Amino acid sequence: MPRLNLLEETRFEKLPVTIYDNAADASIAVARRIAKLIKSKQRNNEKTVLGLATGVTPIKVYAELVRMHKEDSLSFKDVITFNLDEYYPMRPTSAQSYVTFMKDNLFNHIDIDLNNVHIPDGTLAKDEVADFCLEYERKITALGGLDMQILGIGRTGHIGFNEPGSAPNSGTRLVTLDDLTRSDASRDFGGKENVPTKAITMGIGTIFKAREIILMAWSKKKASILKKAVEGEISADVPATYLQLSDHVEFIVDKDAASELTRLDTPWLVKDCIWDEQIIKKAVTWLALTLNKPILKLTEEDYNNHGMAQLATEKGPVYNININIFNKLQHTITGWPGGKPNADDSQRPERAEPAKKRTVIFSPHPDDDVISMGGTFIRLADQGHEVHVAYQTSGNTAVWDDDALRYVEFSIDFNKYQKIDTTQLEDLYMRMRSFLKEKQPNQTDSEEILTVKGQIRKGEAIAGARYAGLPDERIHFMNLPFYDRFKSQKSVSYEDDIKQTMDLLNMIKPHQIFAAGDFADPHGTHKVCFDIIINALKRLRETEEWIKDCWLWLYRGAWHEFPIHEIEMAVPLSPEEVTRKRLAIFKHQSQKDMPVFPGEDSREFWVRAEDRTKETAFCYNQLGLAEYEAIEAFVRWDY
């Protein structure tokens, strides 16, 4: 279970932070800590009092505790638990309730006495809540307090549901949820409008009294708030900063969540570095952007005043460093994303040969291709490459209900115009209307409705790919099975998804693959789709010769862009190409104006895409390179 091997002589963190390579290893470590505590207490005939959290963060911890119970005889008979929080109002049988969550992920699978389980009651009348909260506190105190409290951290910096503004001595109480917190929960509730505005939460003061506190954080989505929590000043604006006052707290995080900590993000500010090529590129571009100076104008004084004196001494003179990094950035820029025929490719990101490549663009959702790399897509087609697009999922959850009805209404009217019997269509239409009238928040649509929504998105994808220049036979709809299984199953196998991906790749035998590398996608689909591709490629490598000449490029979408120092291929777009890309995105009419799942960014996808690519172009120009209208960025992935 490797931890990151880091020099830690100096750090900006104000409390202990332990970093693991991934969330799985970190979760096992936390579960072992909990198990060790339980066994220690049992040896002394004492009960263990645990404070438990919900949400995505602790799921793997609970899974490991369940495994230890079933395989290692870990008993929970002497364990008493208090959960941090619960939405209010909330029925305990609701799919979104934390009672359901705890039963599904832990309590139903271990030997705990349910009389020892305490979760805030979301069914209370409002005038009963205050007394309930006082009794919740009394029970914890009567048991001698919490032996261990495990926490996650929300993107507002909340712990439990202690939102910004919470007092450090607060107890269990009814609170109003922050708008961002409700937005983050919107997918679970089928829309933010269905997320409760309030919750009952254990207070910061209660949490603080625990004899041991472990806060966990996984993924880059938590990186920004984690940095504020452990490096920032103590503030009610970020409630997790109050934990800096505790002598009994440890943050256990994965390397993605830790990626913005100073010792990892800009390590030259806190310690001596091993100056390899990648960290030099990162440091020099950081310095130029920090000072708002072109790279070629950076001076030795700039290096010395910003923690980079060691670099200047070891690798200088600094002007040579500047020229080297400037050239590396310049060599990432190409108007030939499929390689430039009959050209020296020693300084180009892609190979010159073969001059006409077979290319597969994998698109997790039916619009990621044009949103994320529409300009490059069009350029590859224009330059004569054999481009294929593979839509990995149907995207059928992201269509408004009234759009589905409208398309069936059109079908009925069109069939009537052709004098075709519409009895079956009208029956279907009435069933759909009846279902939607009674539909509960976050309820999975009927198979008929999902089919209609999938067909809507399929038609839009075909229109977008055709506009980009593809013939119909190169447009592939994979409809990977995991996507629909996600709607009804918590544990999903990807074996058939991997085999289907292998079959498609073996049929095309591409020289180039473009895949979504935006793992901050709030829906999680991008990461699953990427993992399926990687598994398929690794298996094919064992048997297929063509794969030895196949390169994998990652693009990012509407959510984030690669940092400049990571970009390995930058495809500039002219104003006309930006317009063509926009029109390709417009073919996805169901995602215009306001998509079903927009995330926390209220801008339309085409606006986000244009802003993102223009920001990348501006950044290149700021570093002293040519000024372009927009740039689409890619990173090569070794598999």
C-alpha positions as CSV (number, residue, x, y, z in Angstrom):
1,M,0.0,0.0,0.0
2,P,2.5,2.6,-1.1
3,R,2.5,6.2,0.1
4,L,4.0,8.9,-2.0
5,N,7.8,9.1,-1.4
6,L,8.2,12.9,-0.8
7,L,10.8,15.1,0.6
8,E,9.0,16.7,3.5
9,E,11.6,19.0,5.2
10,T,9.4,22.0,4.6
11,R,5.7,22.2,4.0
12,F,2.9,24.8,4.1
13,E,0.4,22.4,5.7
14,K,-0.8,23.3,9.1
15,L,-1.9,19.8,10.1
16,P,-0.7,16.3,9.3
17,V,-1.5,15.1,5.8
18,T,-0.8,11.6,4.6
19,I,-0.9,11.0,0.8
20,Y,-1.6,7.7,-0.8
21,D,-1.2,6.8,-4.5
22,N,-4.9,6.2,-4.9
23,A,-8.3,6.2,-3.0
24,A,-8.4,2.4,-2.8
25,D,-5.1,2.1,-0.9
26,A,-6.0,5.1,1.4
27,S,-9.4,3.6,2.1
28,I,-7.9,0.3,3.2
29,A,-5.5,2.1,5.5
30,V,-8.4,4.0,7.2
31,A,-10.4,0.8,7.5
32,R,-7.5,-0.9,9.2
33,R,-7.2,2.0,11.6
34,I,-10.9,1.5,12.5
35,A,-10.5,-2.2,12.9
36,K,-7.4,-1.8,15.1
37,L,-9.4,0.5,17.4
38,I,-12.3,-1.9,17.6
39,K,-10.1,-4.8,18.4
40,S,-8.2,-2.8,21.0
41,K,-11.4,-1.8,22.7
42,Q,-12.7,-5.4,22.6
43,R,-9.6,-6.7,24.4
44,N,-10.5,-4.3,27.2
45,N,-14.2,-5.2,27.2
46,E,-15.0,-1.7,26.1
47,K,-17.4,-0.4,23.5
48,T,-16.1,1.5,20.4
49,V,-18.0,4.8,19.7
50,L,-17.5,5.8,16.0
51,G,-18.6,8.9,14.2
52,L,-19.5,7.9,10.6
53,A,-19.8,9.9,7.4
54,T,-21.7,9.3,4.2
55,G,-21.2,10.2,0.5
56,V,-18.9,8.8,-2.1
57,T,-15.7,9.3,0.0
58,P,-16.1,6.6,2.7
59,I,-17.7,3.9,0.4
60,K,-14.4,2.0,-0.1
61,V,-13.7,2.2,3.6
62,Y,-17.0,0.6,4.4
63,A,-16.5,-2.1,1.7
64,E,-13.1,-3.0,3.4
65,L,-14.8,-3.2,6.8
66,V,-17.4,-5.5,5.4
67,R,-14.7,-7.7,3.9
68,M,-12.9,-7.8,7.2
69,H,-16.1,-8.8,9.0
70,K,-16.8,-11.6,6.5
71,E,-13.2,-12.9,5.9
72,D,-11.3,-11.8,9.0
73,S,-14.0,-12.2,11.7
74,L,-14.0,-8.5,12.6
75,S,-17.1,-8.1,14.9
76,F,-19.1,-5.0,15.3
77,K,-21.3,-6.3,18.2
78,D,-19.7,-3.8,20.7
79,V,-19.6,-0.9,18.3
80,I,-21.9,2.2,18.7
81,T,-22.2,4.6,15.8
82,F,-23.3,8.2,15.4
83,N,-23.8,9.5,11.8
84,L,-22.8,13.0,11.0
85,D,-25.9,14.2,9.3
86,E,-29.1,13.6,7.4
87,Y,-31.1,15.7,4.9
88,Y,-34.3,17.4,6.3
89,P,-37.0,16.5,5.7
90,M,-36.1,12.9,4.6
91,R,-37.9,9.6,4.9
92,P,-35.5,6.8,6.1
93,T,-36.7,4.6,3.3
94,S,-35.9,7.1,0.6
95,A,-33.1,6.2,-1.8
96,Q,-31.4,9.4,-1.0
97,S,-31.5,9.1,2.8
98,Y,-28.4,8.4,4.8
99,V,-30.2,5.6,6.6
100,T,-30.5,3.8,3.3
101,F,-26.9,4.6,2.4
102,M,-25.5,3.3,5.7
103,K,-27.6,0.1,5.5
104,D,-26.7,-0.6,1.9
105,N,-23.0,0.1,2.3
106,L,-22.3,-1.1,5.9
107,F,-25.0,-2.0,8.4
108,N,-26.8,-4.7,6.4
109,H,-23.5,-6.6,5.9
110,I,-22.1,-6.7,9.4
111,D,-23.1,-8.0,12.9
112,I,-23.8,-4.6,14.4
113,D,-26.8,-4.2,16.8
114,L,-29.1,-1.7,15.1
115,N,-30.0,-0.4,18.6
116,N,-26.5,0.9,18.7
117,V,-26.9,2.8,15.4
118,H,-27.8,6.5,15.6
119,I,-28.6,8.7,12.6
120,P,-30.3,12.1,12.7
121,D,-34.1,11.7,12.1
122,G,-35.3,13.5,9.0
123,T,-39.0,12.8,9.7
124,L,-39.3,15.0,12.8
125,A,-41.7,17.8,13.0
126,K,-39.8,21.1,13.0
127,D,-40.6,21.9,16.6
128,E,-39.2,18.6,17.6
129,V,-35.8,19.0,16.0
130,A,-34.1,21.1,18.7
131,D,-34.9,18.6,21.4
132,F,-33.7,15.7,19.2
133,C,-30.4,17.5,18.6
134,L,-29.9,18.0,22.4
135,E,-30.6,14.4,23.0
136,Y,-28.2,13.3,20.2
137,E,-25.4,15.3,22.0
138,R,-26.4,13.9,25.4
139,K,-26.1,10.3,24.1
140,I,-22.6,11.0,22.7
141,T,-21.5,12.6,26.0
142,A,-23.0,9.8,28.1
143,L,-20.9,7.3,26.2
144,G,-17.7,9.2,26.9
145,G,-17.6,10.9,23.5
146,L,-16.5,9.7,20.1
147,D,-13.4,7.5,19.9
148,M,-13.0,8.2,16.2
149,Q,-14.7,10.5,13.8
150,I,-14.3,10.0,10.0
151,L,-15.0,12.9,7.7
152,G,-15.2,13.8,4.1
153,I,-14.9,17.4,2.9
154,G,-17.4,19.2,0.6
155,R,-16.4,21.7,-2.0
156,T,-17.6,24.5,0.2
157,G,-15.2,23.3,2.9
158,H,-18.0,21.8,4.9
159,I,-17.5,18.9,7.3
160,G,-20.7,17.1,8.0
161,F,-23.2,19.7,6.8
162,N,-21.4,22.5,8.7
163,E,-21.5,25.0,5.9
164,P,-19.5,28.3,5.6
165,G,-20.4,30.5,8.6
166,S,-20.6,27.7,11.1
167,A,-19.2,28.4,14.5
168,P,-16.3,26.4,15.8
169,N,-18.2,25.5,19.0
170,S,-21.5,24.5,17.2
171,G,-23.4,21.4,18.3
172,T,-25.9,19.2,16.5
173,R,-28.5,21.4,14.9
174,L,-30.7,22.1,11.9
175,V,-28.8,24.0,9.1
176,T,-29.5,25.5,5.7
177,L,-27.5,23.9,2.9
178,D,-25.2,25.9,0.7
179,D,-26.3,26.3,-3.0
180,L,-23.1,24.5,-4.2
181,T,-23.7,21.6,-1.8
182,R,-27.2,21.2,-3.2
183,S,-25.8,21.5,-6.8
184,D,-23.4,18.7,-6.0
185,A,-26.2,16.5,-4.7
186,S,-28.6,17.3,-7.7
187,R,-27.8,14.1,-9.7
188,D,-28.8,11.9,-6.7
189,F,-32.1,13.7,-6.5
190,G,-33.0,14.1,-10.2
191,G,-32.4,17.9,-10.2
192,K,-31.3,20.5,-7.7
193,E,-34.9,21.6,-7.2
194,N,-35.5,18.3,-5.5
195,V,-32.6,18.5,-3.1
196,P,-33.7,19.5,0.5
197,T,-32.7,22.9,1.5
198,K,-31.9,21.9,5.1
199,A,-30.2,19.1,7.0
200,I,-29.6,18.0,10.6
201,T,-25.8,17.9,11.3
202,M,-23.5,17.1,14.1
203,G,-21.7,20.4,14.9
204,I,-18.0,21.3,14.6
205,G,-17.7,21.5,18.4
206,T,-19.0,17.9,18.7
207,I,-16.7,16.7,16.0
208,F,-13.8,18.4,17.6
209,K,-14.2,16.5,20.9
210,A,-13.5,13.1,19.2
211,R,-10.3,11.5,20.4
212,E,-9.2,10.9,16.9
213,I,-10.4,12.6,13.7
214,I,-9.6,11.4,10.2
215,L,-10.6,13.5,7.2
216,M,-10.5,11.8,3.8
217,A,-10.5,13.4,0.3
218,W,-10.2,11.8,-3.1
219,S,-9.9,13.1,-6.7
220,K,-8.9,16.5,-8.2
221,K,-12.4,17.8,-7.5
222,K,-11.3,18.1,-3.9
223,A,-7.8,19.6,-4.6
224,S,-8.7,23.2,-4.4
225,I,-10.7,23.1,-1.2
226,L,-8.2,20.7,0.4
227,K,-5.4,23.2,-0.1
228,K,-7.5,25.9,1.6
229,A,-8.3,23.6,4.5
230,V,-4.7,22.6,5.3
231,E,-2.7,25.7,4.1
232,G,-5.2,28.5,4.5
233,E,-6.0,30.7,7.5
234,I,-8.6,29.5,10.0
235,S,-11.9,31.0,8.8
236,A,-15.6,30.4,9.1
237,D,-15.6,30.6,5.3
238,V,-13.9,27.2,5.2
239,P,-15.2,25.3,8.2
240,A,-12.7,22.5,7.7
241,T,-9.9,24.9,8.7
242,Y,-11.0,24.7,12.3
243,L,-9.5,21.3,12.3
244,Q,-6.1,23.0,12.3
245,L,-6.7,23.6,16.0
246,S,-6.9,19.9,16.9
247,D,-4.0,17.8,18.0
248,H,-5.8,14.6,17.1
249,V,-6.6,15.1,13.4
250,E,-5.0,13.6,10.3
251,F,-6.0,14.2,6.7
252,I,-5.7,11.0,4.6
253,V,-5.9,11.8,0.8
254,D,-5.0,10.5,-2.6
255,K,-2.4,12.2,-4.8
256,D,-5.1,13.8,-7.0
257,A,-6.7,15.5,-4.0
258,A,-3.3,16.6,-2.8
259,S,-2.2,17.8,-6.3
260,E,-2.6,21.5,-5.4
261,L,-0.8,21.4,-2.1
262,T,2.3,23.6,-2.4
263,R,4.8,20.8,-1.8
264,L,3.4,18.9,-4.8
265,D,2.2,21.8,-7.1
266,T,5.1,24.2,-6.7
267,P,7.6,22.2,-4.7
268,W,10.5,24.6,-5.5
269,L,8.8,27.1,-3.1
270,V,9.4,24.7,-0.1
271,K,12.3,22.5,-0.8
272,D,15.2,21.6,-3.1
273,C,14.0,19.7,-6.2
274,I,15.3,17.1,-8.6
275,W,15.1,19.2,-11.7
276,D,14.0,16.8,-14.4
277,E,12.6,17.9,-17.7
278,Q,8.9,18.0,-16.7
279,I,9.4,19.9,-13.5
280,I,11.6,22.5,-15.2
281,K,8.9,23.0,-17.8
282,K,6.3,23.4,-15.1
283,A,8.4,25.8,-13.0
284,V,9.4,28.0,-15.9
285,T,5.8,28.3,-17.3
286,W,4.5,28.9,-13.7
287,L,7.1,31.7,-13.3
288,A,6.2,33.4,-16.6
289,L,2.5,33.3,-15.9
290,T,2.9,34.4,-12.3
291,L,5.0,37.4,-13.4
292,N,2.9,38.0,-16.6
293,K,6.1,37.9,-18.6
294,P,7.1,36.0,-21.8
295,I,9.4,33.1,-21.1
296,L,12.3,34.7,-23.1
297,K,12.2,37.8,-20.8
298,L,12.6,35.9,-17.5
299,T,15.8,37.0,-15.7
300,E,18.0,35.4,-13.1
301,E,16.6,37.8,-10.6
302,D,13.1,36.4,-11.4
303,Y,14.3,32.9,-10.7
304,N,16.1,33.9,-7.5
305,N,13.1,35.8,-6.1
306,H,10.6,32.9,-6.7
307,G,12.3,29.9,-5.2
308,M,14.1,28.8,-8.4
309,A,17.7,29.8,-7.5
310,Q,18.6,26.1,-7.3
311,L,17.4,25.6,-10.9
312,A,19.3,28.7,-12.1
313,T,22.5,27.4,-10.5
314,E,22.2,23.8,-11.6
315,K,20.9,24.2,-15.1
316,G,21.7,27.8,-16.0
317,P,22.4,30.3,-17.4
318,V,18.7,31.1,-17.2
319,Y,18.4,32.4,-20.7
320,N,19.4,28.9,-22.0
321,I,16.7,27.4,-19.8
322,N,14.2,29.9,-21.2
323,I,15.1,29.1,-24.8
324,N,14.9,25.4,-24.2
325,I,11.4,25.6,-22.6
326,F,10.2,28.1,-25.2
327,N,11.2,25.7,-28.0
328,K,9.5,22.8,-26.3
329,L,6.3,24.7,-26.1
330,Q,6.6,25.9,-29.7
331,H,7.1,22.3,-30.8
332,T,3.7,21.3,-29.3
333,I,1.9,23.6,-31.8
334,T,0.8,21.9,-35.0
335,G,-1.9,22.4,-37.6
336,W,-1.5,18.7,-38.5
337,P,-3.0,16.6,-35.7
338,G,-2.7,13.5,-37.9
339,G,1.0,14.3,-38.7
340,K,2.3,16.4,-41.6
341,P,3.1,14.3,-44.7
342,N,6.6,14.4,-46.2
343,A,7.9,16.6,-43.3
344,D,10.6,16.2,-40.7
345,D,8.6,15.0,-37.7
346,S,11.5,14.9,-35.2
347,Q,10.1,18.1,-33.6
348,R,6.4,17.5,-34.2
349,P,4.0,15.9,-31.8
350,E,2.6,13.4,-34.3
351,R,4.3,11.1,-36.9
352,A,4.5,12.0,-40.5
353,E,3.8,8.4,-41.6
354,P,1.5,6.9,-42.6
355,A,0.4,10.1,-44.3
356,K,-3.3,9.0,-44.1
357,K,-4.0,7.6,-40.7
358,R,-6.9,5.6,-39.4
359,T,-8.2,7.5,-36.4
360,V,-10.8,6.7,-33.7
361,I,-12.3,9.4,-31.6
362,F,-14.0,7.9,-28.5
363,S,-16.8,10.1,-27.1
364,P,-18.1,9.1,-23.7
365,H,-21.4,11.0,-24.3
366,P,-22.8,11.7,-27.7
367,D,-21.5,15.3,-27.7
368,D,-18.1,15.1,-26.1
369,D,-16.4,14.7,-29.5
370,V,-17.4,18.1,-30.9
371,I,-17.4,19.9,-27.6
372,S,-13.9,18.8,-26.6
373,M,-12.1,18.5,-29.9
374,G,-14.5,19.6,-32.6
375,G,-11.9,21.7,-34.4
376,T,-9.3,18.9,-34.4
377,F,-12.1,16.5,-35.5
378,I,-12.9,18.7,-38.5
379,R,-9.2,19.2,-39.3
380,L,-8.5,15.5,-39.3
381,A,-11.4,14.9,-41.7
382,D,-10.5,17.8,-43.9
383,Q,-6.9,16.5,-44.2
384,G,-8.1,13.2,-45.6
385,H,-7.6,10.8,-42.6
386,E,-9.9,7.9,-42.2
387,V,-11.7,9.2,-39.1
388,H,-14.1,7.1,-37.1
389,V,-16.1,8.3,-34.1
390,A,-17.3,5.9,-31.4
391,Y,-20.0,7.1,-29.1
392,Q,-19.5,5.0,-26.0
393,T,-22.8,5.6,-24.2
394,S,-26.3,6.6,-25.3
395,G,-26.5,9.7,-23.0
396,N,-30.2,8.9,-22.6
397,T,-30.3,10.3,-19.1
398,A,-29.6,13.8,-20.2
399,V,-32.7,14.6,-22.2
400,W,-35.7,16.5,-20.8
401,D,-38.9,14.6,-20.4
402,D,-40.9,17.0,-22.5
403,D,-38.4,16.6,-25.4
404,A,-39.1,12.9,-25.4
405,L,-42.8,13.5,-25.6
406,R,-42.4,16.1,-28.4
407,Y,-40.5,13.6,-30.6
408,V,-43.2,11.0,-30.2
409,E,-45.8,13.6,-31.0
410,F,-43.9,14.4,-34.2
411,S,-43.8,10.7,-35.1
412,I,-47.5,10.4,-34.6
413,D,-48.3,13.4,-36.8
414,F,-45.8,12.4,-39.5
415,N,-47.3,8.9,-39.7
416,K,-50.8,10.3,-39.9
417,Y,-49.6,12.5,-42.8
418,Q,-48.4,9.3,-44.5
419,K,-51.7,7.7,-43.7
420,I,-50.0,5.0,-41.5
421,D,-51.9,3.6,-38.6
422,T,-50.7,5.3,-35.4
423,T,-52.6,3.2,-32.8
424,Q,-49.5,1.7,-31.3
425,L,-47.6,5.0,-31.3
426,E,-50.5,6.7,-29.5
427,D,-50.7,3.9,-26.9
428,L,-47.0,4.4,-26.4
429,Y,-47.4,8.1,-26.1
430,M,-50.2,7.7,-23.4
431,R,-48.0,5.3,-21.4
432,M,-45.2,7.7,-21.5
433,R,-47.4,10.6,-20.3
434,S,-48.8,8.5,-17.6
435,F,-45.4,7.4,-16.4
436,L,-43.9,10.9,-16.5
437,K,-46.9,12.3,-14.6
438,E,-46.2,10.0,-11.7
439,K,-42.4,10.0,-12.0
440,Q,-40.5,10.5,-8.8
441,P,-37.3,12.5,-8.5
442,N,-34.3,10.5,-9.8
443,Q,-36.5,7.6,-10.8
444,T,-35.2,5.7,-13.7
445,D,-37.2,6.2,-16.9
446,S,-39.2,3.3,-18.4
447,E,-37.4,1.4,-21.2
448,E,-39.6,3.1,-23.8
449,I,-38.7,6.6,-22.6
450,L,-35.0,5.7,-22.4
451,T,-35.2,4.4,-25.9
452,V,-36.8,7.6,-27.2
453,K,-34.2,9.8,-25.4
454,G,-31.4,7.6,-26.7
455,Q,-32.7,8.0,-30.3
456,I,-32.8,11.8,-29.8
457,R,-29.2,11.9,-28.8
458,K,-28.2,9.4,-31.5
459,G,-29.8,11.6,-34.2
460,E,-28.0,14.7,-32.8
461,A,-24.6,12.8,-32.8
462,I,-25.1,11.7,-36.4
463,A,-25.8,15.3,-37.4
464,G,-22.7,16.6,-35.6
465,A,-20.4,13.9,-37.0
466,R,-21.7,14.4,-40.6
467,Y,-21.2,18.1,-40.2
468,A,-17.6,17.4,-39.1
469,G,-17.1,15.5,-42.4
470,L,-17.7,11.8,-41.6
471,P,-19.6,9.4,-43.8
472,D,-22.3,7.4,-41.9
473,E,-20.3,4.1,-42.0
474,R,-17.6,5.6,-39.8
475,I,-20.1,6.7,-37.1
476,H,-20.3,3.9,-34.4
477,F,-22.8,3.8,-31.5
478,M,-21.5,1.4,-28.9
479,N,-24.2,1.8,-26.2
480,L,-21.8,0.2,-23.7
481,P,-23.9,-1.9,-21.3
482,F,-22.4,-0.5,-18.1
483,Y,-24.2,2.8,-18.7
484,D,-27.7,1.3,-18.3
485,R,-26.6,-1.1,-15.6
486,F,-25.5,1.9,-13.6
487,K,-29.1,3.0,-13.3
488,S,-30.1,-0.2,-11.4
489,Q,-27.0,-1.8,-10.0
490,K,-24.4,-0.6,-7.5
491,S,-21.8,-3.1,-8.5
492,V,-21.1,-3.3,-12.2
493,S,-18.9,-5.6,-14.3
494,Y,-17.2,-4.1,-17.3
495,E,-16.2,-7.3,-19.1
496,D,-18.6,-7.0,-22.0
497,D,-17.8,-3.3,-22.4
498,I,-14.1,-4.2,-22.7
499,K,-14.7,-7.0,-25.2
500,Q,-17.0,-4.7,-27.3
501,T,-14.3,-2.0,-27.3
502,M,-11.6,-4.6,-28.4
503,D,-13.8,-5.8,-31.2
504,L,-14.3,-2.2,-32.6
505,L,-10.6,-1.5,-32.3
506,N,-9.6,-4.7,-34.0
507,M,-12.0,-3.9,-36.8
508,I,-10.5,-0.5,-37.5
509,K,-6.9,-1.1,-36.4
510,P,-6.3,2.6,-35.8
511,H,-3.0,4.5,-35.9
512,Q,-4.4,7.1,-33.6
513,I,-6.9,7.1,-30.8
514,F,-8.4,10.1,-29.1
515,A,-10.1,9.5,-25.7
516,A,-11.6,11.7,-23.0
517,G,-9.1,12.4,-20.3
518,D,-11.3,14.7,-18.2
519,F,-11.6,12.7,-15.1
520,A,-13.1,15.7,-13.2
521,D,-16.3,15.1,-15.2
522,P,-18.9,15.3,-12.4
523,H,-20.9,12.3,-13.7
524,G,-18.0,9.9,-13.6
525,T,-18.8,8.5,-17.0
526,H,-15.6,9.8,-18.6
527,K,-13.3,7.9,-16.1
528,V,-15.2,4.7,-16.6
529,C,-15.1,5.0,-20.4
530,F,-11.3,5.7,-20.2
531,D,-10.7,2.7,-18.0
532,I,-12.6,0.5,-20.5
533,I,-10.4,1.7,-23.4
534,I,-7.2,1.2,-21.4
535,N,-8.2,-2.4,-20.4
536,A,-9.0,-3.1,-24.1
537,L,-5.7,-1.7,-25.3
538,K,-3.7,-3.7,-22.8
539,R,-5.3,-6.9,-23.7
540,L,-4.9,-6.2,-27.5
541,R,-1.3,-5.5,-27.0
542,E,-0.7,-9.1,-26.0
543,T,-1.9,-10.5,-29.4
544,E,-2.2,-7.8,-32.0
545,E,0.7,-6.3,-34.1
546,W,-1.1,-3.2,-35.3
547,I,-1.4,-1.8,-31.8
548,K,2.4,-1.3,-31.5
549,D,2.0,1.6,-33.9
550,C,-1.1,3.0,-32.3
551,W,-0.8,6.2,-30.3
552,L,-3.4,7.3,-27.6
553,W,-4.1,11.0,-27.2
554,L,-6.3,12.4,-24.4
555,Y,-8.5,15.5,-24.7
556,R,-10.4,17.3,-22.1
557,G,-13.9,18.7,-22.3
558,A,-16.2,21.3,-20.9
559,W,-15.0,20.9,-17.4
560,H,-11.2,21.6,-17.3
561,E,-8.1,21.9,-19.5
562,F,-4.7,20.4,-19.2
563,P,-2.2,22.8,-17.6
564,I,0.2,24.3,-20.1
565,H,3.3,22.4,-19.0
566,E,1.5,19.0,-19.6
567,I,0.2,19.8,-23.1
568,E,2.0,17.7,-25.8
569,M,0.0,18.6,-28.9
570,A,-1.7,22.0,-29.3
571,V,-3.9,22.4,-32.4
572,P,-4.6,26.1,-33.2
573,L,-8.0,27.1,-34.6
574,S,-8.7,30.0,-36.9
575,P,-11.8,32.2,-36.3
576,E,-13.6,30.3,-39.1
577,E,-12.8,26.9,-37.5
578,V,-14.1,28.1,-34.2
579,T,-17.4,28.9,-35.9
580,R,-17.5,25.5,-37.6
581,K,-16.9,23.8,-34.3
582,R,-19.7,25.9,-32.7
583,L,-22.1,24.8,-35.4
584,A,-21.2,21.2,-34.9
585,I,-22.0,21.6,-31.2
586,F,-25.3,23.2,-32.1
587,K,-26.4,20.0,-33.8
588,H,-26.9,18.7,-30.2
589,Q,-30.1,20.6,-29.7
590,S,-31.2,18.7,-26.6
591,Q,-28.0,20.0,-24.8
592,K,-28.5,23.6,-25.7
593,D,-29.8,26.5,-23.6
594,M,-29.9,24.4,-20.3
595,P,-28.8,20.8,-20.3
596,V,-30.3,18.4,-17.8
597,F,-27.0,18.0,-15.9
598,P,-25.0,21.2,-16.4
599,G,-22.8,20.8,-13.3
600,E,-22.0,24.0,-11.3
601,D,-21.2,26.0,-14.4
602,S,-24.3,27.7,-15.8
603,R,-22.7,28.5,-19.2
604,E,-23.8,26.5,-22.2
605,F,-21.4,23.8,-23.3
606,W,-20.5,25.6,-26.5
607,V,-19.6,28.7,-24.5
608,R,-17.5,26.7,-22.1
609,A,-15.7,25.1,-24.9
610,E,-14.9,28.3,-26.7
611,D,-13.8,30.1,-23.5
612,R,-11.6,27.2,-22.6
613,T,-9.8,27.0,-26.0
614,K,-9.5,30.8,-26.1
615,E,-7.9,30.8,-22.6
616,T,-5.4,28.2,-23.8
617,A,-4.5,30.3,-26.8
618,F,-4.2,33.4,-24.6
619,C,-1.9,31.5,-22.3
620,Y,0.4,30.4,-25.1
621,N,0.5,34.0,-26.3
622,Q,1.2,35.3,-22.8
623,L,4.2,33.0,-22.7
624,G,5.6,34.7,-25.8
625,L,4.3,32.4,-28.6
626,A,2.1,33.2,-31.6
627,E,-1.4,34.6,-31.0
628,Y,-4.2,32.3,-32.1
629,E,-7.9,32.5,-31.9
630,A,-8.2,29.2,-30.0
631,I,-6.2,26.1,-29.2
632,E,-7.3,22.6,-28.5
633,A,-4.9,20.7,-26.3
634,F,-3.9,17.0,-26.1
635,V,-1.7,14.8,-23.9
636,R,-0.2,11.5,-25.1
637,W,-0.9,8.6,-22.8
638,D,1.4,5.6,-22.7
639,Y,-0.5,2.3,-22.1
